[in-house]
Amino acid sequence: DQHVTALRIVMDPEGEIVDVVILGSSGVKELDDAAVESFNAVGPFPNPPKDLIVDGRVTIEWGFVVNS
Protein backbone atom coordinates (compact mmCIF):
# COMPACT_ATOMS: atom_id res chain seq x y z
CA ASP A 1 0.00 0.00 0.00
CA GLN A 2 1.08 3.57 -0.63
CA HIS A 3 -0.02 6.48 1.58
CA VAL A 4 0.52 10.04 0.38
CA THR A 5 0.04 13.20 2.41
CA ALA A 6 0.05 16.33 0.23
CA LEU A 7 0.89 19.60 1.98
CA ARG A 8 0.99 23.30 1.17
CA ILE A 9 3.64 25.14 3.19
CA VAL A 10 3.49 28.92 3.43
CA MET A 11 6.48 30.92 4.72
CA ASP A 12 7.31 34.57 5.12
CA PRO A 13 10.29 36.09 3.26
CA GLU A 14 12.60 35.20 6.16
CA GLY A 15 11.64 31.51 5.90
CA GLU A 16 9.45 31.38 9.02
CA ILE A 17 6.57 28.95 8.57
CA VAL A 18 3.26 30.79 8.53
CA ASP A 19 0.95 27.88 7.73
CA VAL A 20 0.96 24.19 6.84
CA VAL A 21 -2.20 22.92 5.16
CA ILE A 22 -3.09 19.33 4.28
CA LEU A 23 -4.17 19.35 0.64
CA GLY A 24 -4.67 15.60 0.47
CA SER A 25 -4.84 13.10 3.30
CA SER A 26 -3.02 9.79 3.30
CA GLY A 27 -6.05 8.28 4.96
CA VAL A 28 -4.01 7.69 8.13
CA LYS A 29 -4.33 10.51 10.65
CA GLU A 30 -1.02 9.70 12.36
CA LEU A 31 0.88 9.97 9.06
CA ASP A 32 -0.82 13.25 8.18
CA ASP A 33 -0.04 14.67 11.63
CA ALA A 34 3.61 13.54 11.36
CA ALA A 35 3.96 15.22 7.96
CA VAL A 36 2.67 18.55 9.32
CA GLU A 37 4.77 18.31 12.47
CA SER A 38 7.93 17.54 10.49
CA PHE A 39 7.76 20.90 8.71
CA ASN A 40 6.95 22.79 11.88
CA ALA A 41 9.84 21.08 13.69
CA VAL A 42 12.55 21.90 11.15
CA GLY A 43 11.57 25.47 10.25
CA PRO A 44 12.54 28.18 9.70
CA PHE A 45 14.09 27.77 6.27
CA PRO A 46 16.46 30.73 5.99
CA ASN A 47 17.06 32.63 2.77
CA PRO A 48 14.29 31.36 0.51
CA PRO A 49 15.06 32.16 -3.13
CA LYS A 50 13.78 35.64 -4.07
CA ASP A 51 12.03 34.18 -7.13
CA LEU A 52 9.77 32.15 -4.84
CA ILE A 53 8.52 35.19 -2.90
CA VAL A 54 5.11 36.26 -4.25
CA ASP A 55 3.03 38.87 -2.44
CA GLY A 56 5.30 38.58 0.59
CA ARG A 57 4.91 34.82 0.92
CA VAL A 58 6.70 31.69 -0.21
CA THR A 59 4.34 28.82 -1.02
CA ILE A 60 5.47 25.30 -1.82
CA GLU A 61 3.61 22.04 -2.17
CA TRP A 62 5.18 18.88 -0.85
CA GLY A 63 4.17 15.22 -0.72
CA PHE A 64 5.13 12.66 1.90
CA VAL A 65 4.95 9.08 0.63
CA VAL A 66 4.91 6.02 2.87
CA ASN A 67 4.99 2.57 1.30
CA SER A 68 3.90 -0.34 3.42
LOMI-985127 format. One line per field, with one value per atom (N, C-alpha, C, O): residue number from 1; residue in three letters; atom name; z, x, y. Coordinates in nm, 2 decimals, m for minus. Atoms other than C-alpha are relative to their C-alpha. Layout:
<bafis>
num = NUM / ...;
residuo = ALA / ...;
atomo = CA / ...;
c3 = Z / ...;
c1 = X / ...;
c2 = Y / ...;
</bafis>
This chain:
<bafis>
num = 1 / 1 / 1 / 1 / 2 / 2 / 2 / 2 / 3 / 3 / 3 / 3 / 4 / 4 / 4 / 4 / 5 / 5 / 5 / 5 / 6 / 6 / 6 / 6 / 7 / 7 / 7 / 7 / 8 / 8 / 8 / 8 / 9 / 9 / 9 / 9 / 10 / 10 / 10 / 10 / 11 / 11 / 11 / 11 / 12 / 12 / 12 / 12 / 13 / 13 / 13 / 13 / 14 / 14 / 14 / 14 / 15 / 15 / 15 / 15 / 16 / 16 / 16 / 16 / 17 / 17 / 17 / 17 / 18 / 18 / 18 / 18 / 19 / 19 / 19 / 19 / 20 / 20 / 20 / 20 / 21 / 21 / 21 / 21 / 22 / 22 / 22 / 22 / 23 / 23 / 23 / 23 / 24 / 24 / 24 / 24 / 25 / 25 / 25 / 25 / 26 / 26 / 26 / 26 / 27 / 27 / 27 / 27 / 28 / 28 / 28 / 28 / 29 / 29 / 29 / 29 / 30 / 30 / 30 / 30 / 31 / 31 / 31 / 31 / 32 / 32 / 32 / 32 / 33 / 33 / 33 / 33 / 34 / 34 / 34 / 34 / 35 / 35 / 35 / 35 / 36 / 36 / 36 / 36 / 37 / 37 / 37 / 37 / 38 / 38 / 38 / 38 / 39 / 39 / 39 / 39 / 40 / 40 / 40 / 40 / 41 / 41 / 41 / 41 / 42 / 42 / 42 / 42 / 43 / 43 / 43 / 43 / 44 / 44 / 44 / 44 / 45 / 45 / 45 / 45 / 46 / 46 / 46 / 46 / 47 / 47 / 47 / 47 / 48 / 48 / 48 / 48 / 49 / 49 / 49 / 49 / 50 / 50 / 50 / 50 / 51 / 51 / 51 / 51 / 52 / 52 / 52 / 52 / 53 / 53 / 53 / 53 / 54 / 54 / 54 / 54 / 55 / 55 / 55 / 55 / 56 / 56 / 56 / 56 / 57 / 57 / 57 / 57 / 58 / 58 / 58 / 58 / 59 / 59 / 59 / 59 / 60 / 60 / 60 / 60 / 61 / 61 / 61 / 61 / 62 / 62 / 62 / 62 / 63 / 63 / 63 / 63 / 64 / 64 / 64 / 64 / 65 / 65 / 65 / 65 / 66 / 66 / 66 / 66 / 67 / 67 / 67 / 67 / 68 / 68 / 68 / 68;
residuo = ASP / ASP / ASP / ASP / GLN / GLN / GLN / GLN / HIS / HIS / HIS / HIS / VAL / VAL / VAL / VAL / THR / THR / THR / THR / ALA / ALA / ALA / ALA / LEU / LEU / LEU / LEU / ARG / ARG / ARG / ARG / ILE / ILE / ILE / ILE / VAL / VAL / VAL / VAL / MET / MET / MET / MET / ASP / ASP / ASP / ASP / PRO / PRO / PRO / PRO / GLU / GLU / GLU / GLU / GLY / GLY / GLY / GLY / GLU / GLU / GLU / GLU / ILE / ILE / ILE / ILE / VAL / VAL / VAL / VAL / ASP / ASP / ASP / ASP / VAL / VAL / VAL / VAL / VAL / VAL / VAL / VAL / ILE / ILE / ILE / ILE / LEU / LEU / LEU / LEU / GLY / GLY / GLY / GLY / SER / SER / SER / SER / SER / SER / SER / SER / GLY / GLY / GLY / GLY / VAL / VAL / VAL / VAL / LYS / LYS / LYS / LYS / GLU / GLU / GLU / GLU / LEU / LEU / LEU / LEU / ASP / ASP / ASP / ASP / ASP / ASP / ASP / ASP / ALA / ALA / ALA / ALA / ALA / ALA / ALA / ALA / VAL / VAL / VAL / VAL / GLU / GLU / GLU / GLU / SER / SER / SER / SER / PHE / PHE / PHE / PHE / ASN / ASN / ASN / ASN / ALA / ALA / ALA / ALA / VAL / VAL / VAL / VAL / GLY / GLY / GLY / GLY / PRO / PRO / PRO / PRO / PHE / PHE / PHE / PHE / PRO / PRO / PRO / PRO / ASN / ASN / ASN / ASN / PRO / PRO / PRO / PRO / PRO / PRO / PRO / PRO / LYS / LYS / LYS / LYS / ASP / ASP / ASP / ASP / LEU / LEU / LEU / LEU / ILE / ILE / ILE / ILE / VAL / VAL / VAL / VAL / ASP / ASP / ASP / ASP / GLY / GLY / GLY / GLY / ARG / ARG / ARG / ARG / VAL / VAL / VAL / VAL / THR / THR / THR / THR / ILE / ILE / ILE / ILE / GLU / GLU / GLU / GLU / TRP / TRP / TRP / TRP / GLY / GLY / GLY / GLY / PHE / PHE / PHE / PHE / VAL / VAL / VAL / VAL / VAL / VAL / VAL / VAL / ASN / ASN / ASN / ASN / SER / SER / SER / SER;
atomo = N / CA / C / O / N / CA / C / O / N / CA / C / O / N / CA / C / O / N / CA / C / O / N / CA / C / O / N / CA / C / O / N / CA / C / O / N / CA / C / O / N / CA / C / O / N / CA / C / O / N / CA / C / O / N / CA / C / O / N / CA / C / O / N / CA / C / O / N / CA / C / O / N / CA / C / O / N / CA / C / O / N / CA / C / O / N / CA / C / O / N / CA / C / O / N / CA / C / O / N / CA / C / O / N / CA / C / O / N / CA / C / O / N / CA / C / O / N / CA / C / O / N / CA / C / O / N / CA / C / O / N / CA / C / O / N / CA / C / O / N / CA / C / O / N / CA / C / O / N / CA / C / O / N / CA / C / O / N / CA / C / O / N / CA / C / O / N / CA / C / O / N / CA / C / O / N / CA / C / O / N / CA / C / O / N / CA / C / O / N / CA / C / O / N / CA / C / O / N / CA / C / O / N / CA / C / O / N / CA / C / O / N / CA / C / O / N / CA / C / O / N / CA / C / O / N / CA / C / O / N / CA / C / O / N / CA / C / O / N / CA / C / O / N / CA / C / O / N / CA / C / O / N / CA / C / O / N / CA / C / O / N / CA / C / O / N / CA / C / O / N / CA / C / O / N / CA / C / O / N / CA / C / O / N / CA / C / O / N / CA / C / O / N / CA / C / O / N / CA / C / O / N / CA / C / O;
c3 = 0.00 / 0.00 / 0.00 / 0.05 / 0.00 / m0.06 / 0.06 / 0.02 / m0.07 / 0.16 / m0.03 / m0.01 / 0.04 / 0.04 / 0.07 / 0.07 / m0.06 / 0.24 / m0.08 / m0.09 / 0.08 / 0.02 / 0.09 / 0.15 / m0.09 / 0.20 / m0.08 / m0.19 / 0.04 / 0.12 / 0.12 / 0.22 / m0.11 / 0.32 / m0.04 / m0.15 / 0.03 / 0.34 / 0.10 / 0.22 / m0.08 / 0.47 / m0.03 / m0.13 / 0.03 / 0.51 / m0.07 / m0.08 / 0.07 / 0.33 / 0.07 / 0.01 / m0.08 / 0.62 / 0.01 / 0.07 / m0.01 / 0.59 / 0.12 / 0.14 / m0.11 / 0.90 / m0.05 / m0.14 / 0.04 / 0.86 / 0.05 / 0.17 / m0.03 / 0.85 / 0.01 / 0.10 / 0.01 / 0.77 / m0.07 / m0.16 / 0.07 / 0.68 / m0.01 / 0.09 / 0.03 / 0.52 / m0.07 / m0.16 / 0.06 / 0.43 / m0.12 / m0.11 / 0.13 / 0.06 / m0.03 / m0.09 / 0.02 / 0.05 / 0.11 / 0.14 / m0.11 / 0.33 / m0.05 / m0.16 / 0.03 / 0.33 / 0.04 / 0.00 / m0.06 / 0.50 / 0.13 / 0.19 / m0.13 / 0.81 / 0.08 / 0.05 / m0.08 / 1.07 / 0.05 / 0.05 / m0.06 / 1.24 / m0.11 / m0.08 / 0.10 / 0.91 / m0.04 / m0.06 / 0.03 / 0.82 / 0.11 / 0.08 / m0.11 / 1.16 / 0.00 / 0.03 / 0.00 / 1.14 / m0.12 / m0.10 / 0.11 / 0.80 / 0.03 / 0.01 / m0.04 / 0.93 / 0.11 / 0.10 / m0.11 / 1.25 / m0.05 / 0.00 / 0.05 / 1.05 / m0.06 / m0.04 / 0.05 / 0.87 / 0.11 / 0.12 / m0.11 / 1.19 / 0.08 / 0.14 / m0.08 / 1.37 / m0.06 / 0.01 / 0.07 / 1.11 / m0.04 / m0.08 / 0.05 / 1.02 / 0.11 / 0.22 / 0.13 / 0.97 / m0.11 / m0.08 / 0.11 / 0.63 / m0.05 / m0.13 / 0.03 / 0.60 / m0.15 / m0.22 / 0.13 / 0.28 / m0.12 / m0.20 / 0.12 / 0.05 / m0.13 / m0.12 / 0.12 / m0.31 / m0.03 / m0.02 / 0.03 / m0.41 / m0.10 / m0.09 / 0.10 / m0.71 / 0.05 / m0.02 / m0.06 / m0.48 / 0.08 / 0.12 / m0.08 / m0.29 / m0.09 / m0.18 / 0.07 / m0.42 / 0.10 / 0.19 / m0.10 / m0.24 / 0.14 / 0.23 / m0.14 / 0.06 / 0.06 / 0.18 / m0.05 / 0.09 / m0.09 / m0.21 / 0.08 / m0.02 / 0.02 / 0.13 / m0.01 / m0.10 / m0.08 / m0.20 / 0.07 / m0.18 / 0.03 / 0.13 / m0.02 / m0.22 / 0.01 / m0.07 / m0.02 / m0.09 / 0.03 / 0.09 / m0.03 / m0.07 / 0.08 / 0.05 / m0.08 / 0.19 / m0.04 / m0.04 / 0.05 / 0.06 / 0.10 / 0.13 / m0.09 / 0.29 / m0.07 / m0.10 / 0.06 / 0.13 / 0.11 / 0.19 / m0.10 / 0.34 / m0.06 / 0.01;
c1 = 0.08 / 0.00 / 0.09 / 0.20 / m0.07 / 0.11 / m0.09 / m0.21 / 0.07 / 0.00 / 0.07 / 0.19 / m0.06 / 0.05 / m0.07 / m0.19 / 0.06 / 0.00 / 0.06 / 0.18 / m0.03 / 0.00 / m0.01 / m0.12 / 0.00 / 0.09 / 0.02 / 0.09 / m0.04 / 0.10 / 0.06 / 0.01 / m0.07 / 0.36 / 0.02 / 0.06 / m0.01 / 0.35 / 0.10 / 0.09 / m0.10 / 0.65 / 0.00 / m0.04 / m0.02 / 0.73 / 0.14 / 0.21 / m0.13 / 1.03 / 0.13 / 0.23 / m0.12 / 1.26 / 0.00 / 0.10 / 0.01 / 1.16 / m0.07 / m0.07 / 0.08 / 0.95 / m0.13 / m0.20 / 0.12 / 0.66 / m0.12 / m0.13 / 0.12 / 0.33 / m0.12 / m0.21 / 0.12 / 0.09 / 0.05 / 0.13 / m0.02 / 0.10 / m0.14 / m0.22 / 0.13 / m0.22 / 0.01 / 0.09 / 0.01 / m0.31 / m0.09 / m0.21 / 0.08 / m0.42 / m0.06 / m0.17 / 0.06 / m0.47 / 0.05 / 0.17 / m0.03 / m0.48 / 0.04 / 0.00 / m0.05 / m0.30 / m0.11 / m0.10 / 0.10 / m0.60 / 0.03 / m0.04 / m0.05 / m0.40 / 0.03 / 0.13 / m0.02 / m0.43 / 0.14 / 0.19 / m0.14 / m0.10 / 0.10 / 0.19 / m0.10 / 0.09 / m0.02 / 0.08 / 0.02 / m0.08 / 0.05 / 0.12 / m0.05 / 0.00 / 0.15 / 0.21 / m0.15 / 0.36 / 0.06 / 0.16 / m0.05 / 0.40 / m0.01 / 0.09 / 0.01 / 0.27 / 0.10 / 0.17 / m0.10 / 0.48 / 0.14 / 0.22 / m0.14 / 0.79 / 0.04 / 0.16 / m0.04 / 0.78 / 0.00 / 0.10 / m0.01 / 0.70 / 0.12 / 0.17 / m0.11 / 0.98 / 0.14 / 0.23 / m0.13 / 1.26 / 0.00 / 0.11 / m0.01 / 1.16 / 0.07 / 0.09 / 0.02 / 1.25 / 0.10 / 0.20 / m0.09 / 1.41 / 0.06 / 0.00 / m0.06 / 1.65 / 0.03 / 0.06 / m0.04 / 1.71 / m0.08 / m0.01 / 0.07 / 1.43 / 0.03 / 0.05 / m0.04 / 1.51 / m0.10 / m0.22 / 0.08 / 1.38 / m0.11 / m0.22 / 0.10 / 1.20 / m0.12 / m0.22 / 0.11 / 0.98 / m0.09 / m0.21 / 0.08 / 0.85 / m0.10 / m0.06 / 0.11 / 0.51 / m0.09 / m0.14 / 0.09 / 0.30 / 0.05 / m0.04 / m0.05 / 0.53 / m0.01 / 0.01 / 0.01 / 0.49 / 0.07 / 0.09 / m0.06 / 0.67 / m0.09 / m0.12 / 0.10 / 0.43 / 0.06 / 0.09 / m0.05 / 0.55 / m0.10 / m0.17 / 0.08 / 0.36 / 0.10 / 0.19 / m0.09 / 0.52 / m0.08 / m0.19 / 0.06 / 0.42 / 0.09 / 0.20 / m0.06 / 0.51 / m0.06 / m0.18 / 0.05 / 0.49 / 0.06 / 0.17 / m0.04 / 0.49 / m0.05 / m0.17 / 0.03 / 0.50 / 0.00 / 0.09 / 0.01 / 0.39 / m0.03 / m0.04;
c2 = m0.12 / 0.00 / 0.12 / 0.12 / m0.13 / 0.36 / 0.10 / 0.12 / m0.11 / 0.65 / 0.13 / 0.14 / m0.12 / 1.00 / 0.12 / 0.12 / m0.12 / 1.32 / 0.12 / 0.14 / m0.11 / 1.63 / 0.13 / 0.15 / m0.12 / 1.96 / 0.13 / 0.12 / m0.13 / 2.33 / 0.07 / 0.08 / m0.06 / 2.51 / 0.15 / 0.18 / m0.14 / 2.89 / 0.06 / 0.04 / m0.06 / 3.09 / 0.15 / 0.20 / m0.14 / 3.46 / 0.01 / m0.09 / m0.02 / 3.61 / m0.04 / m0.06 / 0.04 / 3.52 / m0.15 / m0.20 / 0.15 / 3.15 / m0.05 / m0.18 / 0.04 / 3.14 / m0.06 / m0.01 / 0.06 / 2.90 / 0.07 / 0.10 / m0.07 / 3.08 / m0.10 / m0.08 / 0.09 / 2.79 / m0.13 / m0.13 / 0.13 / 2.42 / m0.06 / m0.08 / 0.05 / 2.29 / m0.13 / m0.16 / 0.13 / 1.93 / 0.02 / 0.05 / m0.01 / 1.94 / m0.14 / m0.14 / 0.13 / 1.56 / m0.09 / m0.10 / 0.09 / 1.31 / m0.14 / m0.18 / 0.13 / 0.98 / m0.10 / m0.22 / 0.09 / 0.83 / m0.06 / m0.13 / 0.04 / 0.77 / 0.13 / 0.19 / m0.12 / 1.05 / 0.02 / 0.13 / m0.01 / 0.97 / 0.04 / 0.12 / m0.04 / 1.00 / 0.14 / 0.21 / m0.14 / 1.33 / 0.09 / 0.19 / m0.09 / 1.47 / 0.00 / 0.11 / 0.01 / 1.35 / 0.09 / 0.15 / m0.08 / 1.52 / 0.15 / 0.22 / m0.14 / 1.85 / 0.04 / 0.14 / m0.03 / 1.83 / 0.00 / 0.08 / 0.01 / 1.75 / 0.14 / 0.19 / m0.13 / 2.09 / 0.10 / 0.18 / m0.10 / 2.28 / m0.02 / 0.08 / 0.03 / 2.11 / 0.05 / 0.08 / m0.03 / 2.19 / 0.14 / 0.19 / m0.14 / 2.55 / 0.08 / 0.03 / m0.07 / 2.82 / m0.05 / m0.12 / 0.03 / 2.78 / 0.13 / 0.20 / m0.13 / 3.07 / 0.02 / m0.07 / m0.04 / 3.26 / m0.07 / m0.12 / 0.05 / 3.14 / 0.07 / 0.20 / m0.07 / 3.22 / 0.11 / 0.09 / m0.12 / 3.56 / m0.02 / 0.03 / 0.03 / 3.42 / m0.07 / m0.07 / 0.07 / 3.22 / 0.09 / 0.05 / m0.09 / 3.52 / 0.07 / 0.15 / m0.07 / 3.63 / 0.06 / m0.01 / m0.07 / 3.89 / m0.02 / m0.04 / 0.01 / 3.86 / m0.14 / m0.15 / 0.14 / 3.48 / m0.09 / m0.07 / 0.11 / 3.17 / m0.12 / m0.16 / 0.11 / 2.88 / m0.12 / m0.10 / 0.12 / 2.53 / m0.11 / m0.11 / 0.12 / 2.20 / m0.11 / m0.13 / 0.11 / 1.89 / m0.13 / m0.12 / 0.13 / 1.52 / m0.09 / m0.11 / 0.10 / 1.27 / m0.14 / m0.16 / 0.13 / 0.91 / m0.11 / m0.11 / 0.12 / 0.60 / m0.12 / m0.14 / 0.13 / 0.26 / m0.11 / m0.11 / 0.10 / m0.03 / m0.14 / m0.24;
</bafis>
